C-alpha cells in the first residue's frame, strides 16, 4: 500500500497548498497610513489592510488549472516514471474517476492495493532491462575505441591524456574535474560547469570510479564507460539517471590529497544535483560504494 499512501499524501499536500492562508499580518511590517477614525479605541495604531482576493477564475482559466492539477499528479507520483501505455493510463484514469465520484470500485482495494507496488516495480525492472540492453551495445562499441581497456568488472577505460604523476589507491582522497553523461550524450552533472573541482575518498563512491580513477595518473584525463552494475544499478539515481543506465564520465585527475593537510571532504553525488530525489521522494545522501 506504499504507493497508495504516497498518492494520498500527495493529494492532501496539493489540497493544503491550495487552501487560503489564515496567517495573520506580520507584526513587524510597516503599517499603512489609514484614517485613525477607523480605529477609535487605538487611534495611534493603523491596522494593515487585508490584501484583496484574486478575481474569480474565468472558464478558460478553470480548465487550464484542472489540466495543471492533472499534470502535477502525474509528475509528483510514480505515474510519469512508470511510462504507462495509453491503455494503462485509461485504466488509471478510470480508477481516479470512480474514486473521485464516490462510486463503488470495480476491484477490492484490500486485494489489489498491495499489487500497485508490484506493478510499479515490474515497470521499473522492465525499463532497467531495456537500458541495460542499450548499454551492452554501447559498451561493446566503446571497447573497440583506440586505447580502450575493458576490465573484468565491465568497465571500459580510455586514456585521453596520459598523466605523469602518481596513481591513487582506494584509500586516497582525490581532487578531480569531471563531466557525466548518459550514452545518448545527455549531460547529468559537471564539475566544470560548477567552476570548482570535487574532492572525495576514492573508496566512498561508485565502484566504477573507485576502479577507474585508480587506473589514472595525476595530471591525466580519461573516459570511464560504466555499466549499471558498477554505477547506480537498477534503481538509478534521482530523476536524471534511469535504472539500468550505462554512464560515461570524462575525468581529469588533478591531485591526490595529503591526509595531513586536509579536513574530511564531503562525498559528491556524482550526477545527482542538489535537491534531486531518489524515486522522486527522498533527497539522496552522498552516494556510497555499492
ZADO-1210 file (C-alpha; in nm, 4 decimals, padded with zeros to 6 digits):
<atoms>
<atom x="00.0000" y="00.0000" z="00.0000" code="UNK" pos="1"/>
<atom x="00.3062" y="00.2291" z="-00.0065" code="UNK" pos="2"/>
<atom x="00.2125" y="00.3729" z="-00.3438" code="UNK" pos="3"/>
<atom x="-00.1475" y="00.4361" z="-00.2373" code="UNK" pos="4"/>
<atom x="-00.0207" y="00.6118" z="00.0726" code="UNK" pos="5"/>
<atom x="00.2182" y="00.8262" z="-00.1328" code="UNK" pos="6"/>
<atom x="-00.0606" y="00.9271" z="-00.3711" code="UNK" pos="7"/>
<atom x="-00.2981" y="01.0017" z="-00.0820" code="UNK" pos="8"/>
<atom x="-00.0385" y="01.2159" z="00.0908" code="UNK" pos="9"/>
<atom x="00.0319" y="01.3988" z="-00.2326" code="UNK" pos="10"/>
<atom x="-00.3344" y="01.4788" z="-00.2778" code="UNK" pos="11"/>
<atom x="-00.3517" y="01.6113" z="00.0746" code="UNK" pos="12"/>
<atom x="-00.0433" y="01.8226" z="00.0180" code="UNK" pos="13"/>
<atom x="-00.1820" y="01.9677" z="-00.3011" code="UNK" pos="14"/>
<atom x="-00.5141" y="02.0489" z="-00.1392" code="UNK" pos="15"/>
<atom x="-00.3482" y="02.2068" z="00.1625" code="UNK" pos="16"/>
<atom x="-00.1159" y="02.4130" z="-00.0545" code="UNK" pos="17"/>
<atom x="-00.4133" y="02.5455" z="-00.2453" code="UNK" pos="18"/>
<atom x="-00.6158" y="02.6427" z="00.0623" code="UNK" pos="19"/>
<atom x="-00.6397" y="03.0125" z="00.1563" code="UNK" pos="20"/>
<atom x="-00.3948" y="03.1111" z="00.4285" code="UNK" pos="21"/>
<atom x="-00.5173" y="03.2129" z="00.7730" code="UNK" pos="22"/>
<atom x="-00.1813" y="03.3660" z="00.8600" code="UNK" pos="23"/>
<atom x="-00.2018" y="03.6981" z="01.0423" code="UNK" pos="24"/>
<atom x="-00.0166" y="04.0010" z="00.9069" code="UNK" pos="25"/>
<atom x="00.3484" y="04.0291" z="01.0042" code="UNK" pos="26"/>
<atom x="00.3612" y="04.2328" z="01.3228" code="UNK" pos="27"/>
<atom x="00.6964" y="04.3732" z="01.2175" code="UNK" pos="28"/>
<atom x="00.5730" y="04.5109" z="00.8863" code="UNK" pos="29"/>
<atom x="00.5439" y="04.8836" z="00.8386" code="UNK" pos="30"/>
<atom x="00.1821" y="04.9957" z="00.8915" code="UNK" pos="31"/>
<atom x="-00.0078" y="05.1589" z="00.6108" code="UNK" pos="32"/>
<atom x="-00.1418" y="05.5058" z="00.6918" code="UNK" pos="33"/>
<atom x="-00.5208" y="05.4991" z="00.7309" code="UNK" pos="34"/>
<atom x="-00.7795" y="05.7248" z="00.8877" code="UNK" pos="35"/>
<atom x="-00.7413" y="05.6969" z="01.2720" code="UNK" pos="36"/>
<atom x="-01.1163" y="05.7343" z="01.2961" code="UNK" pos="37"/>
<atom x="-01.1401" y="05.3745" z="01.1687" code="UNK" pos="38"/>
<atom x="-00.9860" y="05.2552" z="01.4946" code="UNK" pos="39"/>
<atom x="-01.1243" y="05.4824" z="01.7671" code="UNK" pos="40"/>
<atom x="-01.0142" y="05.2522" z="02.0515" code="UNK" pos="41"/>
<atom x="-00.6488" y="05.2722" z="01.9431" code="UNK" pos="42"/>
<atom x="-00.6120" y="05.5839" z="01.7289" code="UNK" pos="43"/>
<atom x="-00.2305" y="05.5530" z="01.7264" code="UNK" pos="44"/>
<atom x="-00.2374" y="05.2062" z="01.5668" code="UNK" pos="45"/>
<atom x="-00.3175" y="05.1730" z="01.1991" code="UNK" pos="46"/>
<atom x="-00.4295" y="04.8211" z="01.1077" code="UNK" pos="47"/>
<atom x="-00.2799" y="04.6613" z="00.7964" code="UNK" pos="48"/>
<atom x="-00.5313" y="04.6206" z="00.5177" code="UNK" pos="49"/>
<atom x="-00.6199" y="04.2689" z="00.4073" code="UNK" pos="50"/>
<atom x="-00.4993" y="04.2013" z="00.0522" code="UNK" pos="51"/>
<atom x="-00.7910" y="04.1788" z="-00.1877" code="UNK" pos="52"/>
<atom x="-00.8782" y="03.8280" z="-00.3052" code="UNK" pos="53"/>
<atom x="-00.7806" y="03.7380" z="-00.6618" code="UNK" pos="54"/>
<atom x="-01.0515" y="03.7804" z="-00.9217" code="UNK" pos="55"/>
<atom x="-01.2657" y="03.4724" z="-00.9903" code="UNK" pos="56"/>
<atom x="-01.1205" y="03.2308" z="-01.2421" code="UNK" pos="57"/>
<atom x="-01.2576" y="03.2517" z="-01.5900" code="UNK" pos="58"/>
<atom x="-01.3952" y="02.9376" z="-01.7509" code="UNK" pos="59"/>
<atom x="-01.0773" y="02.9091" z="-01.9574" code="UNK" pos="60"/>
<atom x="-00.8546" y="02.9515" z="-01.6506" code="UNK" pos="61"/>
<atom x="-01.0519" y="02.6851" z="-01.4631" code="UNK" pos="62"/>
<atom x="-00.9974" y="02.4430" z="-01.7484" code="UNK" pos="63"/>
<atom x="-00.6248" y="02.5166" z="-01.7554" code="UNK" pos="64"/>
<atom x="-00.5969" y="02.4865" z="-01.3767" code="UNK" pos="65"/>
<atom x="-00.7621" y="02.1441" z="-01.3890" code="UNK" pos="66"/>
<atom x="-00.5181" y="02.0397" z="-01.6580" code="UNK" pos="67"/>
<atom x="-00.2284" y="02.1645" z="-01.4432" code="UNK" pos="68"/>
<atom x="-00.3643" y="01.9685" z="-01.1465" code="UNK" pos="69"/>
<atom x="-00.3580" y="01.6518" z="-01.3580" code="UNK" pos="70"/>
<atom x="-00.0013" y="01.7284" z="-01.4654" code="UNK" pos="71"/>
<atom x="00.1032" y="01.7733" z="-01.1003" code="UNK" pos="72"/>
<atom x="-00.0427" y="01.4354" z="-01.0103" code="UNK" pos="73"/>
<atom x="00.1491" y="01.2683" z="-01.2939" code="UNK" pos="74"/>
<atom x="00.4790" y="01.4436" z="-01.2228" code="UNK" pos="75"/>
<atom x="00.4779" y="01.4110" z="-00.8432" code="UNK" pos="76"/>
<atom x="00.3675" y="01.0494" z="-00.8202" code="UNK" pos="77"/>
<atom x="00.5047" y="00.7373" z="-00.9959" code="UNK" pos="78"/>
<atom x="00.2583" y="00.7852" z="-01.2832" code="UNK" pos="79"/>
<atom x="00.5090" y="00.9647" z="-01.5071" code="UNK" pos="80"/>
<atom x="00.8060" y="00.7451" z="-01.4233" code="UNK" pos="81"/>
<atom x="00.6076" y="00.4279" z="-01.4952" code="UNK" pos="82"/>
<atom x="00.5681" y="00.5315" z="-01.8612" code="UNK" pos="83"/>
<atom x="00.2226" y="00.3763" z="-01.8909" code="UNK" pos="84"/>
<atom x="00.0765" y="00.2964" z="-02.2304" code="UNK" pos="85"/>
<atom x="-00.2398" y="00.4688" z="-02.3456" code="UNK" pos="86"/>
<atom x="-00.4405" y="00.1617" z="-02.2420" code="UNK" pos="87"/>
<atom x="-00.2721" y="00.1582" z="-01.8995" code="UNK" pos="88"/>
<atom x="-00.3422" y="00.5285" z="-01.8499" code="UNK" pos="89"/>
<atom x="-00.7062" y="00.4746" z="-01.9406" code="UNK" pos="90"/>
<atom x="-00.7375" y="00.2285" z="-01.6507" code="UNK" pos="91"/>
<atom x="-00.5603" y="00.4679" z="-01.4136" code="UNK" pos="92"/>
<atom x="-00.7979" y="00.7491" z="-01.5110" code="UNK" pos="93"/>
<atom x="-01.0976" y="00.5185" z="-01.4750" code="UNK" pos="94"/>
<atom x="-00.9949" y="00.4341" z="-01.1182" code="UNK" pos="95"/>
<atom x="-00.9434" y="00.8024" z="-01.0382" code="UNK" pos="96"/>
<atom x="-01.2851" y="00.8935" z="-01.1777" code="UNK" pos="97"/>
<atom x="-01.4660" y="00.6243" z="-00.9804" code="UNK" pos="98"/>
<atom x="-01.2864" y="00.7099" z="-00.6555" code="UNK" pos="99"/>
<atom x="-01.3356" y="01.0854" z="-00.7033" code="UNK" pos="100"/>
<atom x="-01.7085" y="01.0346" z="-00.7690" code="UNK" pos="101"/>
<atom x="-01.7502" y="00.8113" z="-00.4649" code="UNK" pos="102"/>
<atom x="-01.8611" y="00.5184" z="-00.6788" code="UNK" pos="103"/>
<atom x="-01.8245" y="00.1590" z="-00.5752" code="UNK" pos="104"/>
<atom x="-01.4854" y="00.0491" z="-00.7042" code="UNK" pos="105"/>
<atom x="-01.4692" y="-00.2386" z="-00.9505" code="UNK" pos="106"/>
<atom x="-01.1849" y="-00.4048" z="-00.7564" code="UNK" pos="107"/>
<atom x="-01.1328" y="-00.4762" z="-00.3883" code="UNK" pos="108"/>
<atom x="-00.8629" y="-00.2444" z="-00.2616" code="UNK" pos="109"/>
<atom x="-00.7588" y="-00.4892" z="00.0086" code="UNK" pos="110"/>
<atom x="-00.6720" y="-00.7330" z="-00.2724" code="UNK" pos="111"/>
<atom x="-00.5322" y="-00.5011" z="-00.5376" code="UNK" pos="112"/>
<atom x="-00.3961" y="-00.2101" z="-00.3368" code="UNK" pos="113"/>
<atom x="-00.0796" y="-00.4090" z="-00.2492" code="UNK" pos="114"/>
<atom x="-00.0423" y="-00.5082" z="-00.6144" code="UNK" pos="115"/>
<atom x="00.0121" y="-00.1430" z="-00.7134" code="UNK" pos="116"/>
<atom x="00.3647" y="-00.1526" z="-00.5688" code="UNK" pos="117"/>
<atom x="00.4301" y="-00.4795" z="-00.7501" code="UNK" pos="118"/>
<atom x="00.3085" y="-00.3284" z="-01.0768" code="UNK" pos="119"/>
<atom x="00.5357" y="-00.0254" z="-01.0418" code="UNK" pos="120"/>
<atom x="00.8331" y="-00.2453" z="-00.9515" code="UNK" pos="121"/>
<atom x="00.7748" y="-00.4595" z="-01.2586" code="UNK" pos="122"/>
<atom x="00.7555" y="-00.1475" z="-01.4763" code="UNK" pos="123"/>
<atom x="01.0810" y="-00.0201" z="-01.3281" code="UNK" pos="124"/>
<atom x="01.2520" y="-00.3560" z="-01.3823" code="UNK" pos="125"/>
<atom x="01.1411" y="-00.3673" z="-01.7461" code="UNK" pos="126"/>
<atom x="01.2776" y="-00.0176" z="-01.8070" code="UNK" pos="127"/>
<atom x="01.6061" y="-00.1098" z="-01.6405" code="UNK" pos="128"/>
<atom x="01.6432" y="-00.4173" z="-01.8608" code="UNK" pos="129"/>
<atom x="01.5834" y="-00.2070" z="-02.1725" code="UNK" pos="130"/>
<atom x="01.8507" y="00.0389" z="-02.0559" code="UNK" pos="131"/>
<atom x="02.0936" y="-00.2461" z="-01.9905" code="UNK" pos="132"/>
<atom x="02.0403" y="-00.3850" z="-02.3396" code="UNK" pos="133"/>
<atom x="02.1278" y="-00.0479" z="-02.4926" code="UNK" pos="134"/>
<atom x="02.4247" y="-00.0282" z="-02.2585" code="UNK" pos="135"/>
<atom x="02.5663" y="-00.3630" z="-02.3710" code="UNK" pos="136"/>
<atom x="02.5776" y="-00.2408" z="-02.7311" code="UNK" pos="137"/>
<atom x="02.7388" y="00.0885" z="-02.6282" code="UNK" pos="138"/>
<atom x="02.9992" y="-00.0845" z="-02.4104" code="UNK" pos="139"/>
<atom x="03.0941" y="-00.3183" z="-02.6961" code="UNK" pos="140"/>
<atom x="03.1374" y="-00.0214" z="-02.9283" code="UNK" pos="141"/>
<atom x="03.3399" y="00.1731" z="-02.6686" code="UNK" pos="142"/>
<atom x="03.5691" y="-00.1241" z="-02.6085" code="UNK" pos="143"/>
<atom x="03.6784" y="-00.1027" z="-02.9739" code="UNK" pos="144"/>
<atom x="03.7967" y="00.2577" z="-02.9435" code="UNK" pos="145"/>
<atom x="04.1677" y="00.3216" z="-02.9757" code="UNK" pos="146"/>
<atom x="04.3480" y="00.2575" z="-02.6475" code="UNK" pos="147"/>
<atom x="04.0398" y="00.1172" z="-02.4727" code="UNK" pos="148"/>
<atom x="04.0822" y="-00.1331" z="-02.1910" code="UNK" pos="149"/>
<atom x="03.7921" y="-00.3460" z="-02.0702" code="UNK" pos="150"/>
<atom x="03.8313" y="-00.4791" z="-01.7179" code="UNK" pos="151"/>
<atom x="03.6799" y="-00.7860" z="-01.5539" code="UNK" pos="152"/>
<atom x="03.4104" y="-00.5685" z="-01.3922" code="UNK" pos="153"/>
<atom x="03.2886" y="-00.4487" z="-01.7327" code="UNK" pos="154"/>
<atom x="03.4426" y="-00.1014" z="-01.7045" code="UNK" pos="155"/>
<atom x="03.5778" y="00.0398" z="-02.0305" code="UNK" pos="156"/>
<atom x="03.8735" y="00.2669" z="-01.9553" code="UNK" pos="157"/>
<atom x="04.0178" y="00.5000" z="-02.2187" code="UNK" pos="158"/>
<atom x="04.3182" y="00.7242" z="-02.1530" code="UNK" pos="159"/>
<atom x="04.2598" y="01.0507" z="-02.3378" code="UNK" pos="160"/>
<atom x="04.5543" y="01.2443" z="-02.1892" code="UNK" pos="161"/>
<atom x="04.8105" y="01.0297" z="-02.0044" code="UNK" pos="162"/>
<atom x="04.9205" y="01.1703" z="-01.6687" code="UNK" pos="163"/>
<atom x="05.2745" y="01.1830" z="-01.5354" code="UNK" pos="164"/>
<atom x="05.2142" y="01.1752" z="-01.1604" code="UNK" pos="165"/>
<atom x="05.1267" y="00.9034" z="-00.9124" code="UNK" pos="166"/>
<atom x="04.8220" y="00.6779" z="-00.9323" code="UNK" pos="167"/>
<atom x="04.5857" y="00.6870" z="-00.6345" code="UNK" pos="168"/>
<atom x="04.4807" y="00.3875" z="-00.4299" code="UNK" pos="169"/>
<atom x="04.1320" y="00.3215" z="-00.2985" code="UNK" pos="170"/>
<atom x="04.2040" y="00.4767" z="00.0407" code="UNK" pos="171"/>
<atom x="04.3262" y="00.8058" z="-00.1097" code="UNK" pos="172"/>
<atom x="04.1246" y="01.1239" z="-00.1339" code="UNK" pos="173"/>
<atom x="04.1474" y="01.2762" z="-00.4796" code="UNK" pos="174"/>
<atom x="04.0678" y="01.6088" z="-00.6448" code="UNK" pos="175"/>
<atom x="03.9061" y="01.5809" z="-00.9871" code="UNK" pos="176"/>
<atom x="03.7126" y="01.7634" z="-01.2531" code="UNK" pos="177"/>
<atom x="03.4534" y="01.5552" z="-01.4343" code="UNK" pos="178"/>
<atom x="03.1543" y="01.5500" z="-01.6642" code="UNK" pos="179"/>
<atom x="02.8907" y="01.2758" z="-01.6614" code="UNK" pos="180"/>
<atom x="02.6588" y="01.1839" z="-01.9483" code="UNK" pos="181"/>
<atom x="02.4160" y="00.9132" z="-02.0491" code="UNK" pos="182"/>
<atom x="02.5018" y="00.7092" z="-02.3579" code="UNK" pos="183"/>
<atom x="02.2890" y="00.9396" z="-02.5734" code="UNK" pos="184"/>
<atom x="02.5075" y="01.2347" z="-02.4704" code="UNK" pos="185"/>
<atom x="02.2633" y="01.3849" z="-02.2188" code="UNK" pos="186"/>
<atom x="02.4701" y="01.5561" z="-01.9505" code="UNK" pos="187"/>
<atom x="02.3561" y="01.4980" z="-01.5936" code="UNK" pos="188"/>
<atom x="02.6425" y="01.6527" z="-01.3996" code="UNK" pos="189"/>
<atom x="02.9591" y="01.8589" z="-01.4478" code="UNK" pos="190"/>
<atom x="03.2097" y="01.9997" z="-01.2012" code="UNK" pos="191"/>
<atom x="03.3383" y="02.2158" z="-01.4866" code="UNK" pos="192"/>
<atom x="03.0032" y="02.3958" z="-01.5024" code="UNK" pos="193"/>
<atom x="03.0093" y="02.4463" z="-01.1273" code="UNK" pos="194"/>
<atom x="03.3534" y="02.6013" z="-01.1702" code="UNK" pos="195"/>
<atom x="03.5034" y="02.4006" z="-00.8864" code="UNK" pos="196"/>
<atom x="03.6797" y="02.0624" z="-00.8723" code="UNK" pos="197"/>
<atom x="03.5433" y="01.7896" z="-00.6485" code="UNK" pos="198"/>
<atom x="03.7254" y="01.6066" z="-00.3712" code="UNK" pos="199"/>
<atom x="03.6255" y="01.2669" z="-00.2347" code="UNK" pos="200"/>
<atom x="03.7678" y="00.9474" z="-00.0837" code="UNK" pos="201"/>
<atom x="03.8089" y="00.7043" z="-00.3704" code="UNK" pos="202"/>
<atom x="03.6591" y="00.4146" z="-00.1772" code="UNK" pos="203"/>
<atom x="03.3462" y="00.6143" z="-00.0965" code="UNK" pos="204"/>
<atom x="03.1921" y="00.6447" z="-00.4422" code="UNK" pos="205"/>
<atom x="03.0507" y="00.4125" z="-00.7083" code="UNK" pos="206"/>
<atom x="03.2648" y="00.1096" z="-00.7946" code="UNK" pos="207"/>
<atom x="03.3301" y="00.2352" z="-01.1471" code="UNK" pos="208"/>
<atom x="03.5036" y="00.5435" z="-01.0066" code="UNK" pos="209"/>
<atom x="03.6962" y="00.3526" z="-00.7401" code="UNK" pos="210"/>
<atom x="03.8371" y="00.1247" z="-01.0075" code="UNK" pos="211"/>
<atom x="03.8680" y="00.3683" z="-01.2978" code="UNK" pos="212"/>
<atom x="04.0261" y="00.6662" z="-01.1206" code="UNK" pos="213"/>
<atom x="04.2808" y="00.4329" z="-00.9597" code="UNK" pos="214"/>
<atom x="04.3985" y="00.3487" z="-01.3138" code="UNK" pos="215"/>
<atom x="04.4799" y="00.7144" z="-01.3828" code="UNK" pos="216"/>
<atom x="04.7884" y="00.9202" z="-01.3026" code="UNK" pos="217"/>
<atom x="04.7815" y="01.2743" z="-01.1649" code="UNK" pos="218"/>
<atom x="04.7616" y="01.5252" z="-01.4493" code="UNK" pos="219"/>
<atom x="04.5859" y="01.2784" z="-01.6773" code="UNK" pos="220"/>
<atom x="04.2417" y="01.2648" z="-01.8322" code="UNK" pos="221"/>
<atom x="04.0375" y="00.9542" z="-01.9043" code="UNK" pos="222"/>
<atom x="03.6959" y="00.8382" z="-02.0160" code="UNK" pos="223"/>
<atom x="03.5179" y="00.5841" z="-01.7975" code="UNK" pos="224"/>
<atom x="03.2291" y="00.3903" z="-01.9507" code="UNK" pos="225"/>
<atom x="03.0438" y="00.2340" z="-01.6590" code="UNK" pos="226"/>
<atom x="02.7882" y="-00.0484" z="-01.6856" code="UNK" pos="227"/>
<atom x="02.4994" y="-00.0086" z="-01.4459" code="UNK" pos="228"/>
<atom x="02.6062" y="-00.2832" z="-01.2067" code="UNK" pos="229"/>
<atom x="02.9160" y="-00.0810" z="-01.1095" code="UNK" pos="230"/>
<atom x="02.7299" y="00.2514" z="-01.1296" code="UNK" pos="231"/>
<atom x="02.3794" y="00.3088" z="-00.9877" code="UNK" pos="232"/>
<atom x="02.2216" y="-00.0292" z="-01.0588" code="UNK" pos="233"/>
<atom x="01.8589" y="-00.0932" z="-01.1427" code="UNK" pos="234"/>
<atom x="01.7328" y="00.1929" z="-00.9239" code="UNK" pos="235"/>
<atom x="01.9262" y="00.4686" z="-01.0949" code="UNK" pos="236"/>
<atom x="01.9800" y="00.7982" z="-00.9159" code="UNK" pos="237"/>
<atom x="01.7366" y="01.0852" z="-00.8865" code="UNK" pos="238"/>
<atom x="01.5390" y="01.1983" z="-01.1883" code="UNK" pos="239"/>
<atom x="01.8384" y="01.2229" z="-01.4223" code="UNK" pos="240"/>
<atom x="01.9929" y="00.8746" z="-01.4160" code="UNK" pos="241"/>
<atom x="01.7472" y="00.5959" z="-01.5036" code="UNK" pos="242"/>
<atom x="01.7728" y="00.2467" z="-01.3615" code="UNK" pos="243"/>
<atom x="01.9992" y="00.0184" z="-01.5610" code="UNK" pos="244"/>
<atom x="02.1774" y="00.3096" z="-01.7276" code="UNK" pos="245"/>
<atom x="02.5316" y="00.2818" z="-01.8605" code="UNK" pos="246"/>
<atom x="02.7153" y="00.6046" z="-01.7781" code="UNK" pos="247"/>
<atom x="03.0064" y="00.7885" z="-01.9385" code="UNK" pos="248"/>
<atom x="03.2400" y="01.0016" z="-01.7276" code="UNK" pos="249"/>
<atom x="03.5166" y="01.2243" z="-01.8559" code="UNK" pos="250"/>
<atom x="03.7548" y="01.2601" z="-01.5627" code="UNK" pos="251"/>
<atom x="04.0582" y="01.4799" z="-01.5029" code="UNK" pos="252"/>
<atom x="04.2707" y="01.3739" z="-01.2052" code="UNK" pos="253"/>
<atom x="04.4078" y="01.6948" z="-01.0548" code="UNK" pos="254"/>
<atom x="04.5698" y="01.5775" z="-00.7331" code="UNK" pos="255"/>
<atom x="04.5980" y="01.3166" z="-00.4629" code="UNK" pos="256"/>
<atom x="04.5375" y="01.4965" z="-00.1351" code="UNK" pos="257"/>
<atom x="04.7826" y="01.4810" z="00.1532" code="UNK" pos="258"/>
<atom x="04.5863" y="01.3417" z="00.4517" code="UNK" pos="259"/>
<atom x="04.7913" y="01.5526" z="00.6937" code="UNK" pos="260"/>
<atom x="04.6833" y="01.8774" z="00.5276" code="UNK" pos="261"/>
<atom x="04.3111" y="01.8388" z="00.4782" code="UNK" pos="262"/>
<atom x="03.9821" y="01.8138" z="00.6605" code="UNK" pos="263"/>
<atom x="03.7488" y="01.5241" z="00.5725" code="UNK" pos="264"/>
<atom x="03.5786" y="01.6296" z="00.2431" code="UNK" pos="265"/>
<atom x="03.2135" y="01.5695" z="00.1573" code="UNK" pos="266"/>
<atom x="03.1440" y="01.2824" z="-00.0809" code="UNK" pos="267"/>
<atom x="02.9963" y="01.4102" z="-00.4098" code="UNK" pos="268"/>
<atom x="02.6688" y="01.2910" z="-00.5563" code="UNK" pos="269"/>
<atom x="02.8353" y="01.2225" z="-00.8939" code="UNK" pos="270"/>
<atom x="02.5367" y="01.3081" z="-01.1069" code="UNK" pos="271"/>
<atom x="02.2620" y="01.3718" z="-00.8527" code="UNK" pos="272"/>
<atom x="02.2142" y="01.7513" z="-00.8417" code="UNK" pos="273"/>
<atom x="02.1397" y="01.9187" z="-00.5119" code="UNK" pos="274"/>
<atom x="01.7685" y="01.8759" z="-00.4376" code="UNK" pos="275"/>
<atom x="01.7207" y="01.5868" z="-00.6781" code="UNK" pos="276"/>
<atom x="01.5450" y="01.2877" z="-00.5318" code="UNK" pos="277"/>
<atom x="01.5680" y="00.9148" z="-00.5356" code="UNK" pos="278"/>
<atom x="01.2382" y="00.7793" z="-00.6658" code="UNK" pos="279"/>
<atom x="01.1285" y="01.1413" z="-00.6675" code="UNK" pos="280"/>
<atom x="01.0596" y="01.1275" z="-00.2952" code="UNK" pos="281"/>
<atom x="01.3653" y="01.1421" z="-00.0682" code="UNK" pos="282"/>
<atom x="01.6773" y="01.3590" z="-00.1115" code="UNK" pos="283"/>
<atom x="01.9697" y="01.1192" z="-00.1678" code="UNK" pos="284"/>
<atom x="02.2608" y="01.1077" z="00.0744" code="UNK" pos="285"/>
<atom x="02.6156" y="01.1207" z="-00.0618" code="UNK" pos="286"/>
<atom x="02.6434" y="00.8183" z="-00.2906" code="UNK" pos="287"/>
<atom x="02.8072" y="00.5218" z="-00.1090" code="UNK" pos="288"/>
<atom x="03.0103" y="00.2489" z="-00.2653" code="UNK" pos="289"/>
<atom x="02.7828" y="-00.0273" z="-00.3881" code="UNK" pos="290"/>
</atoms>
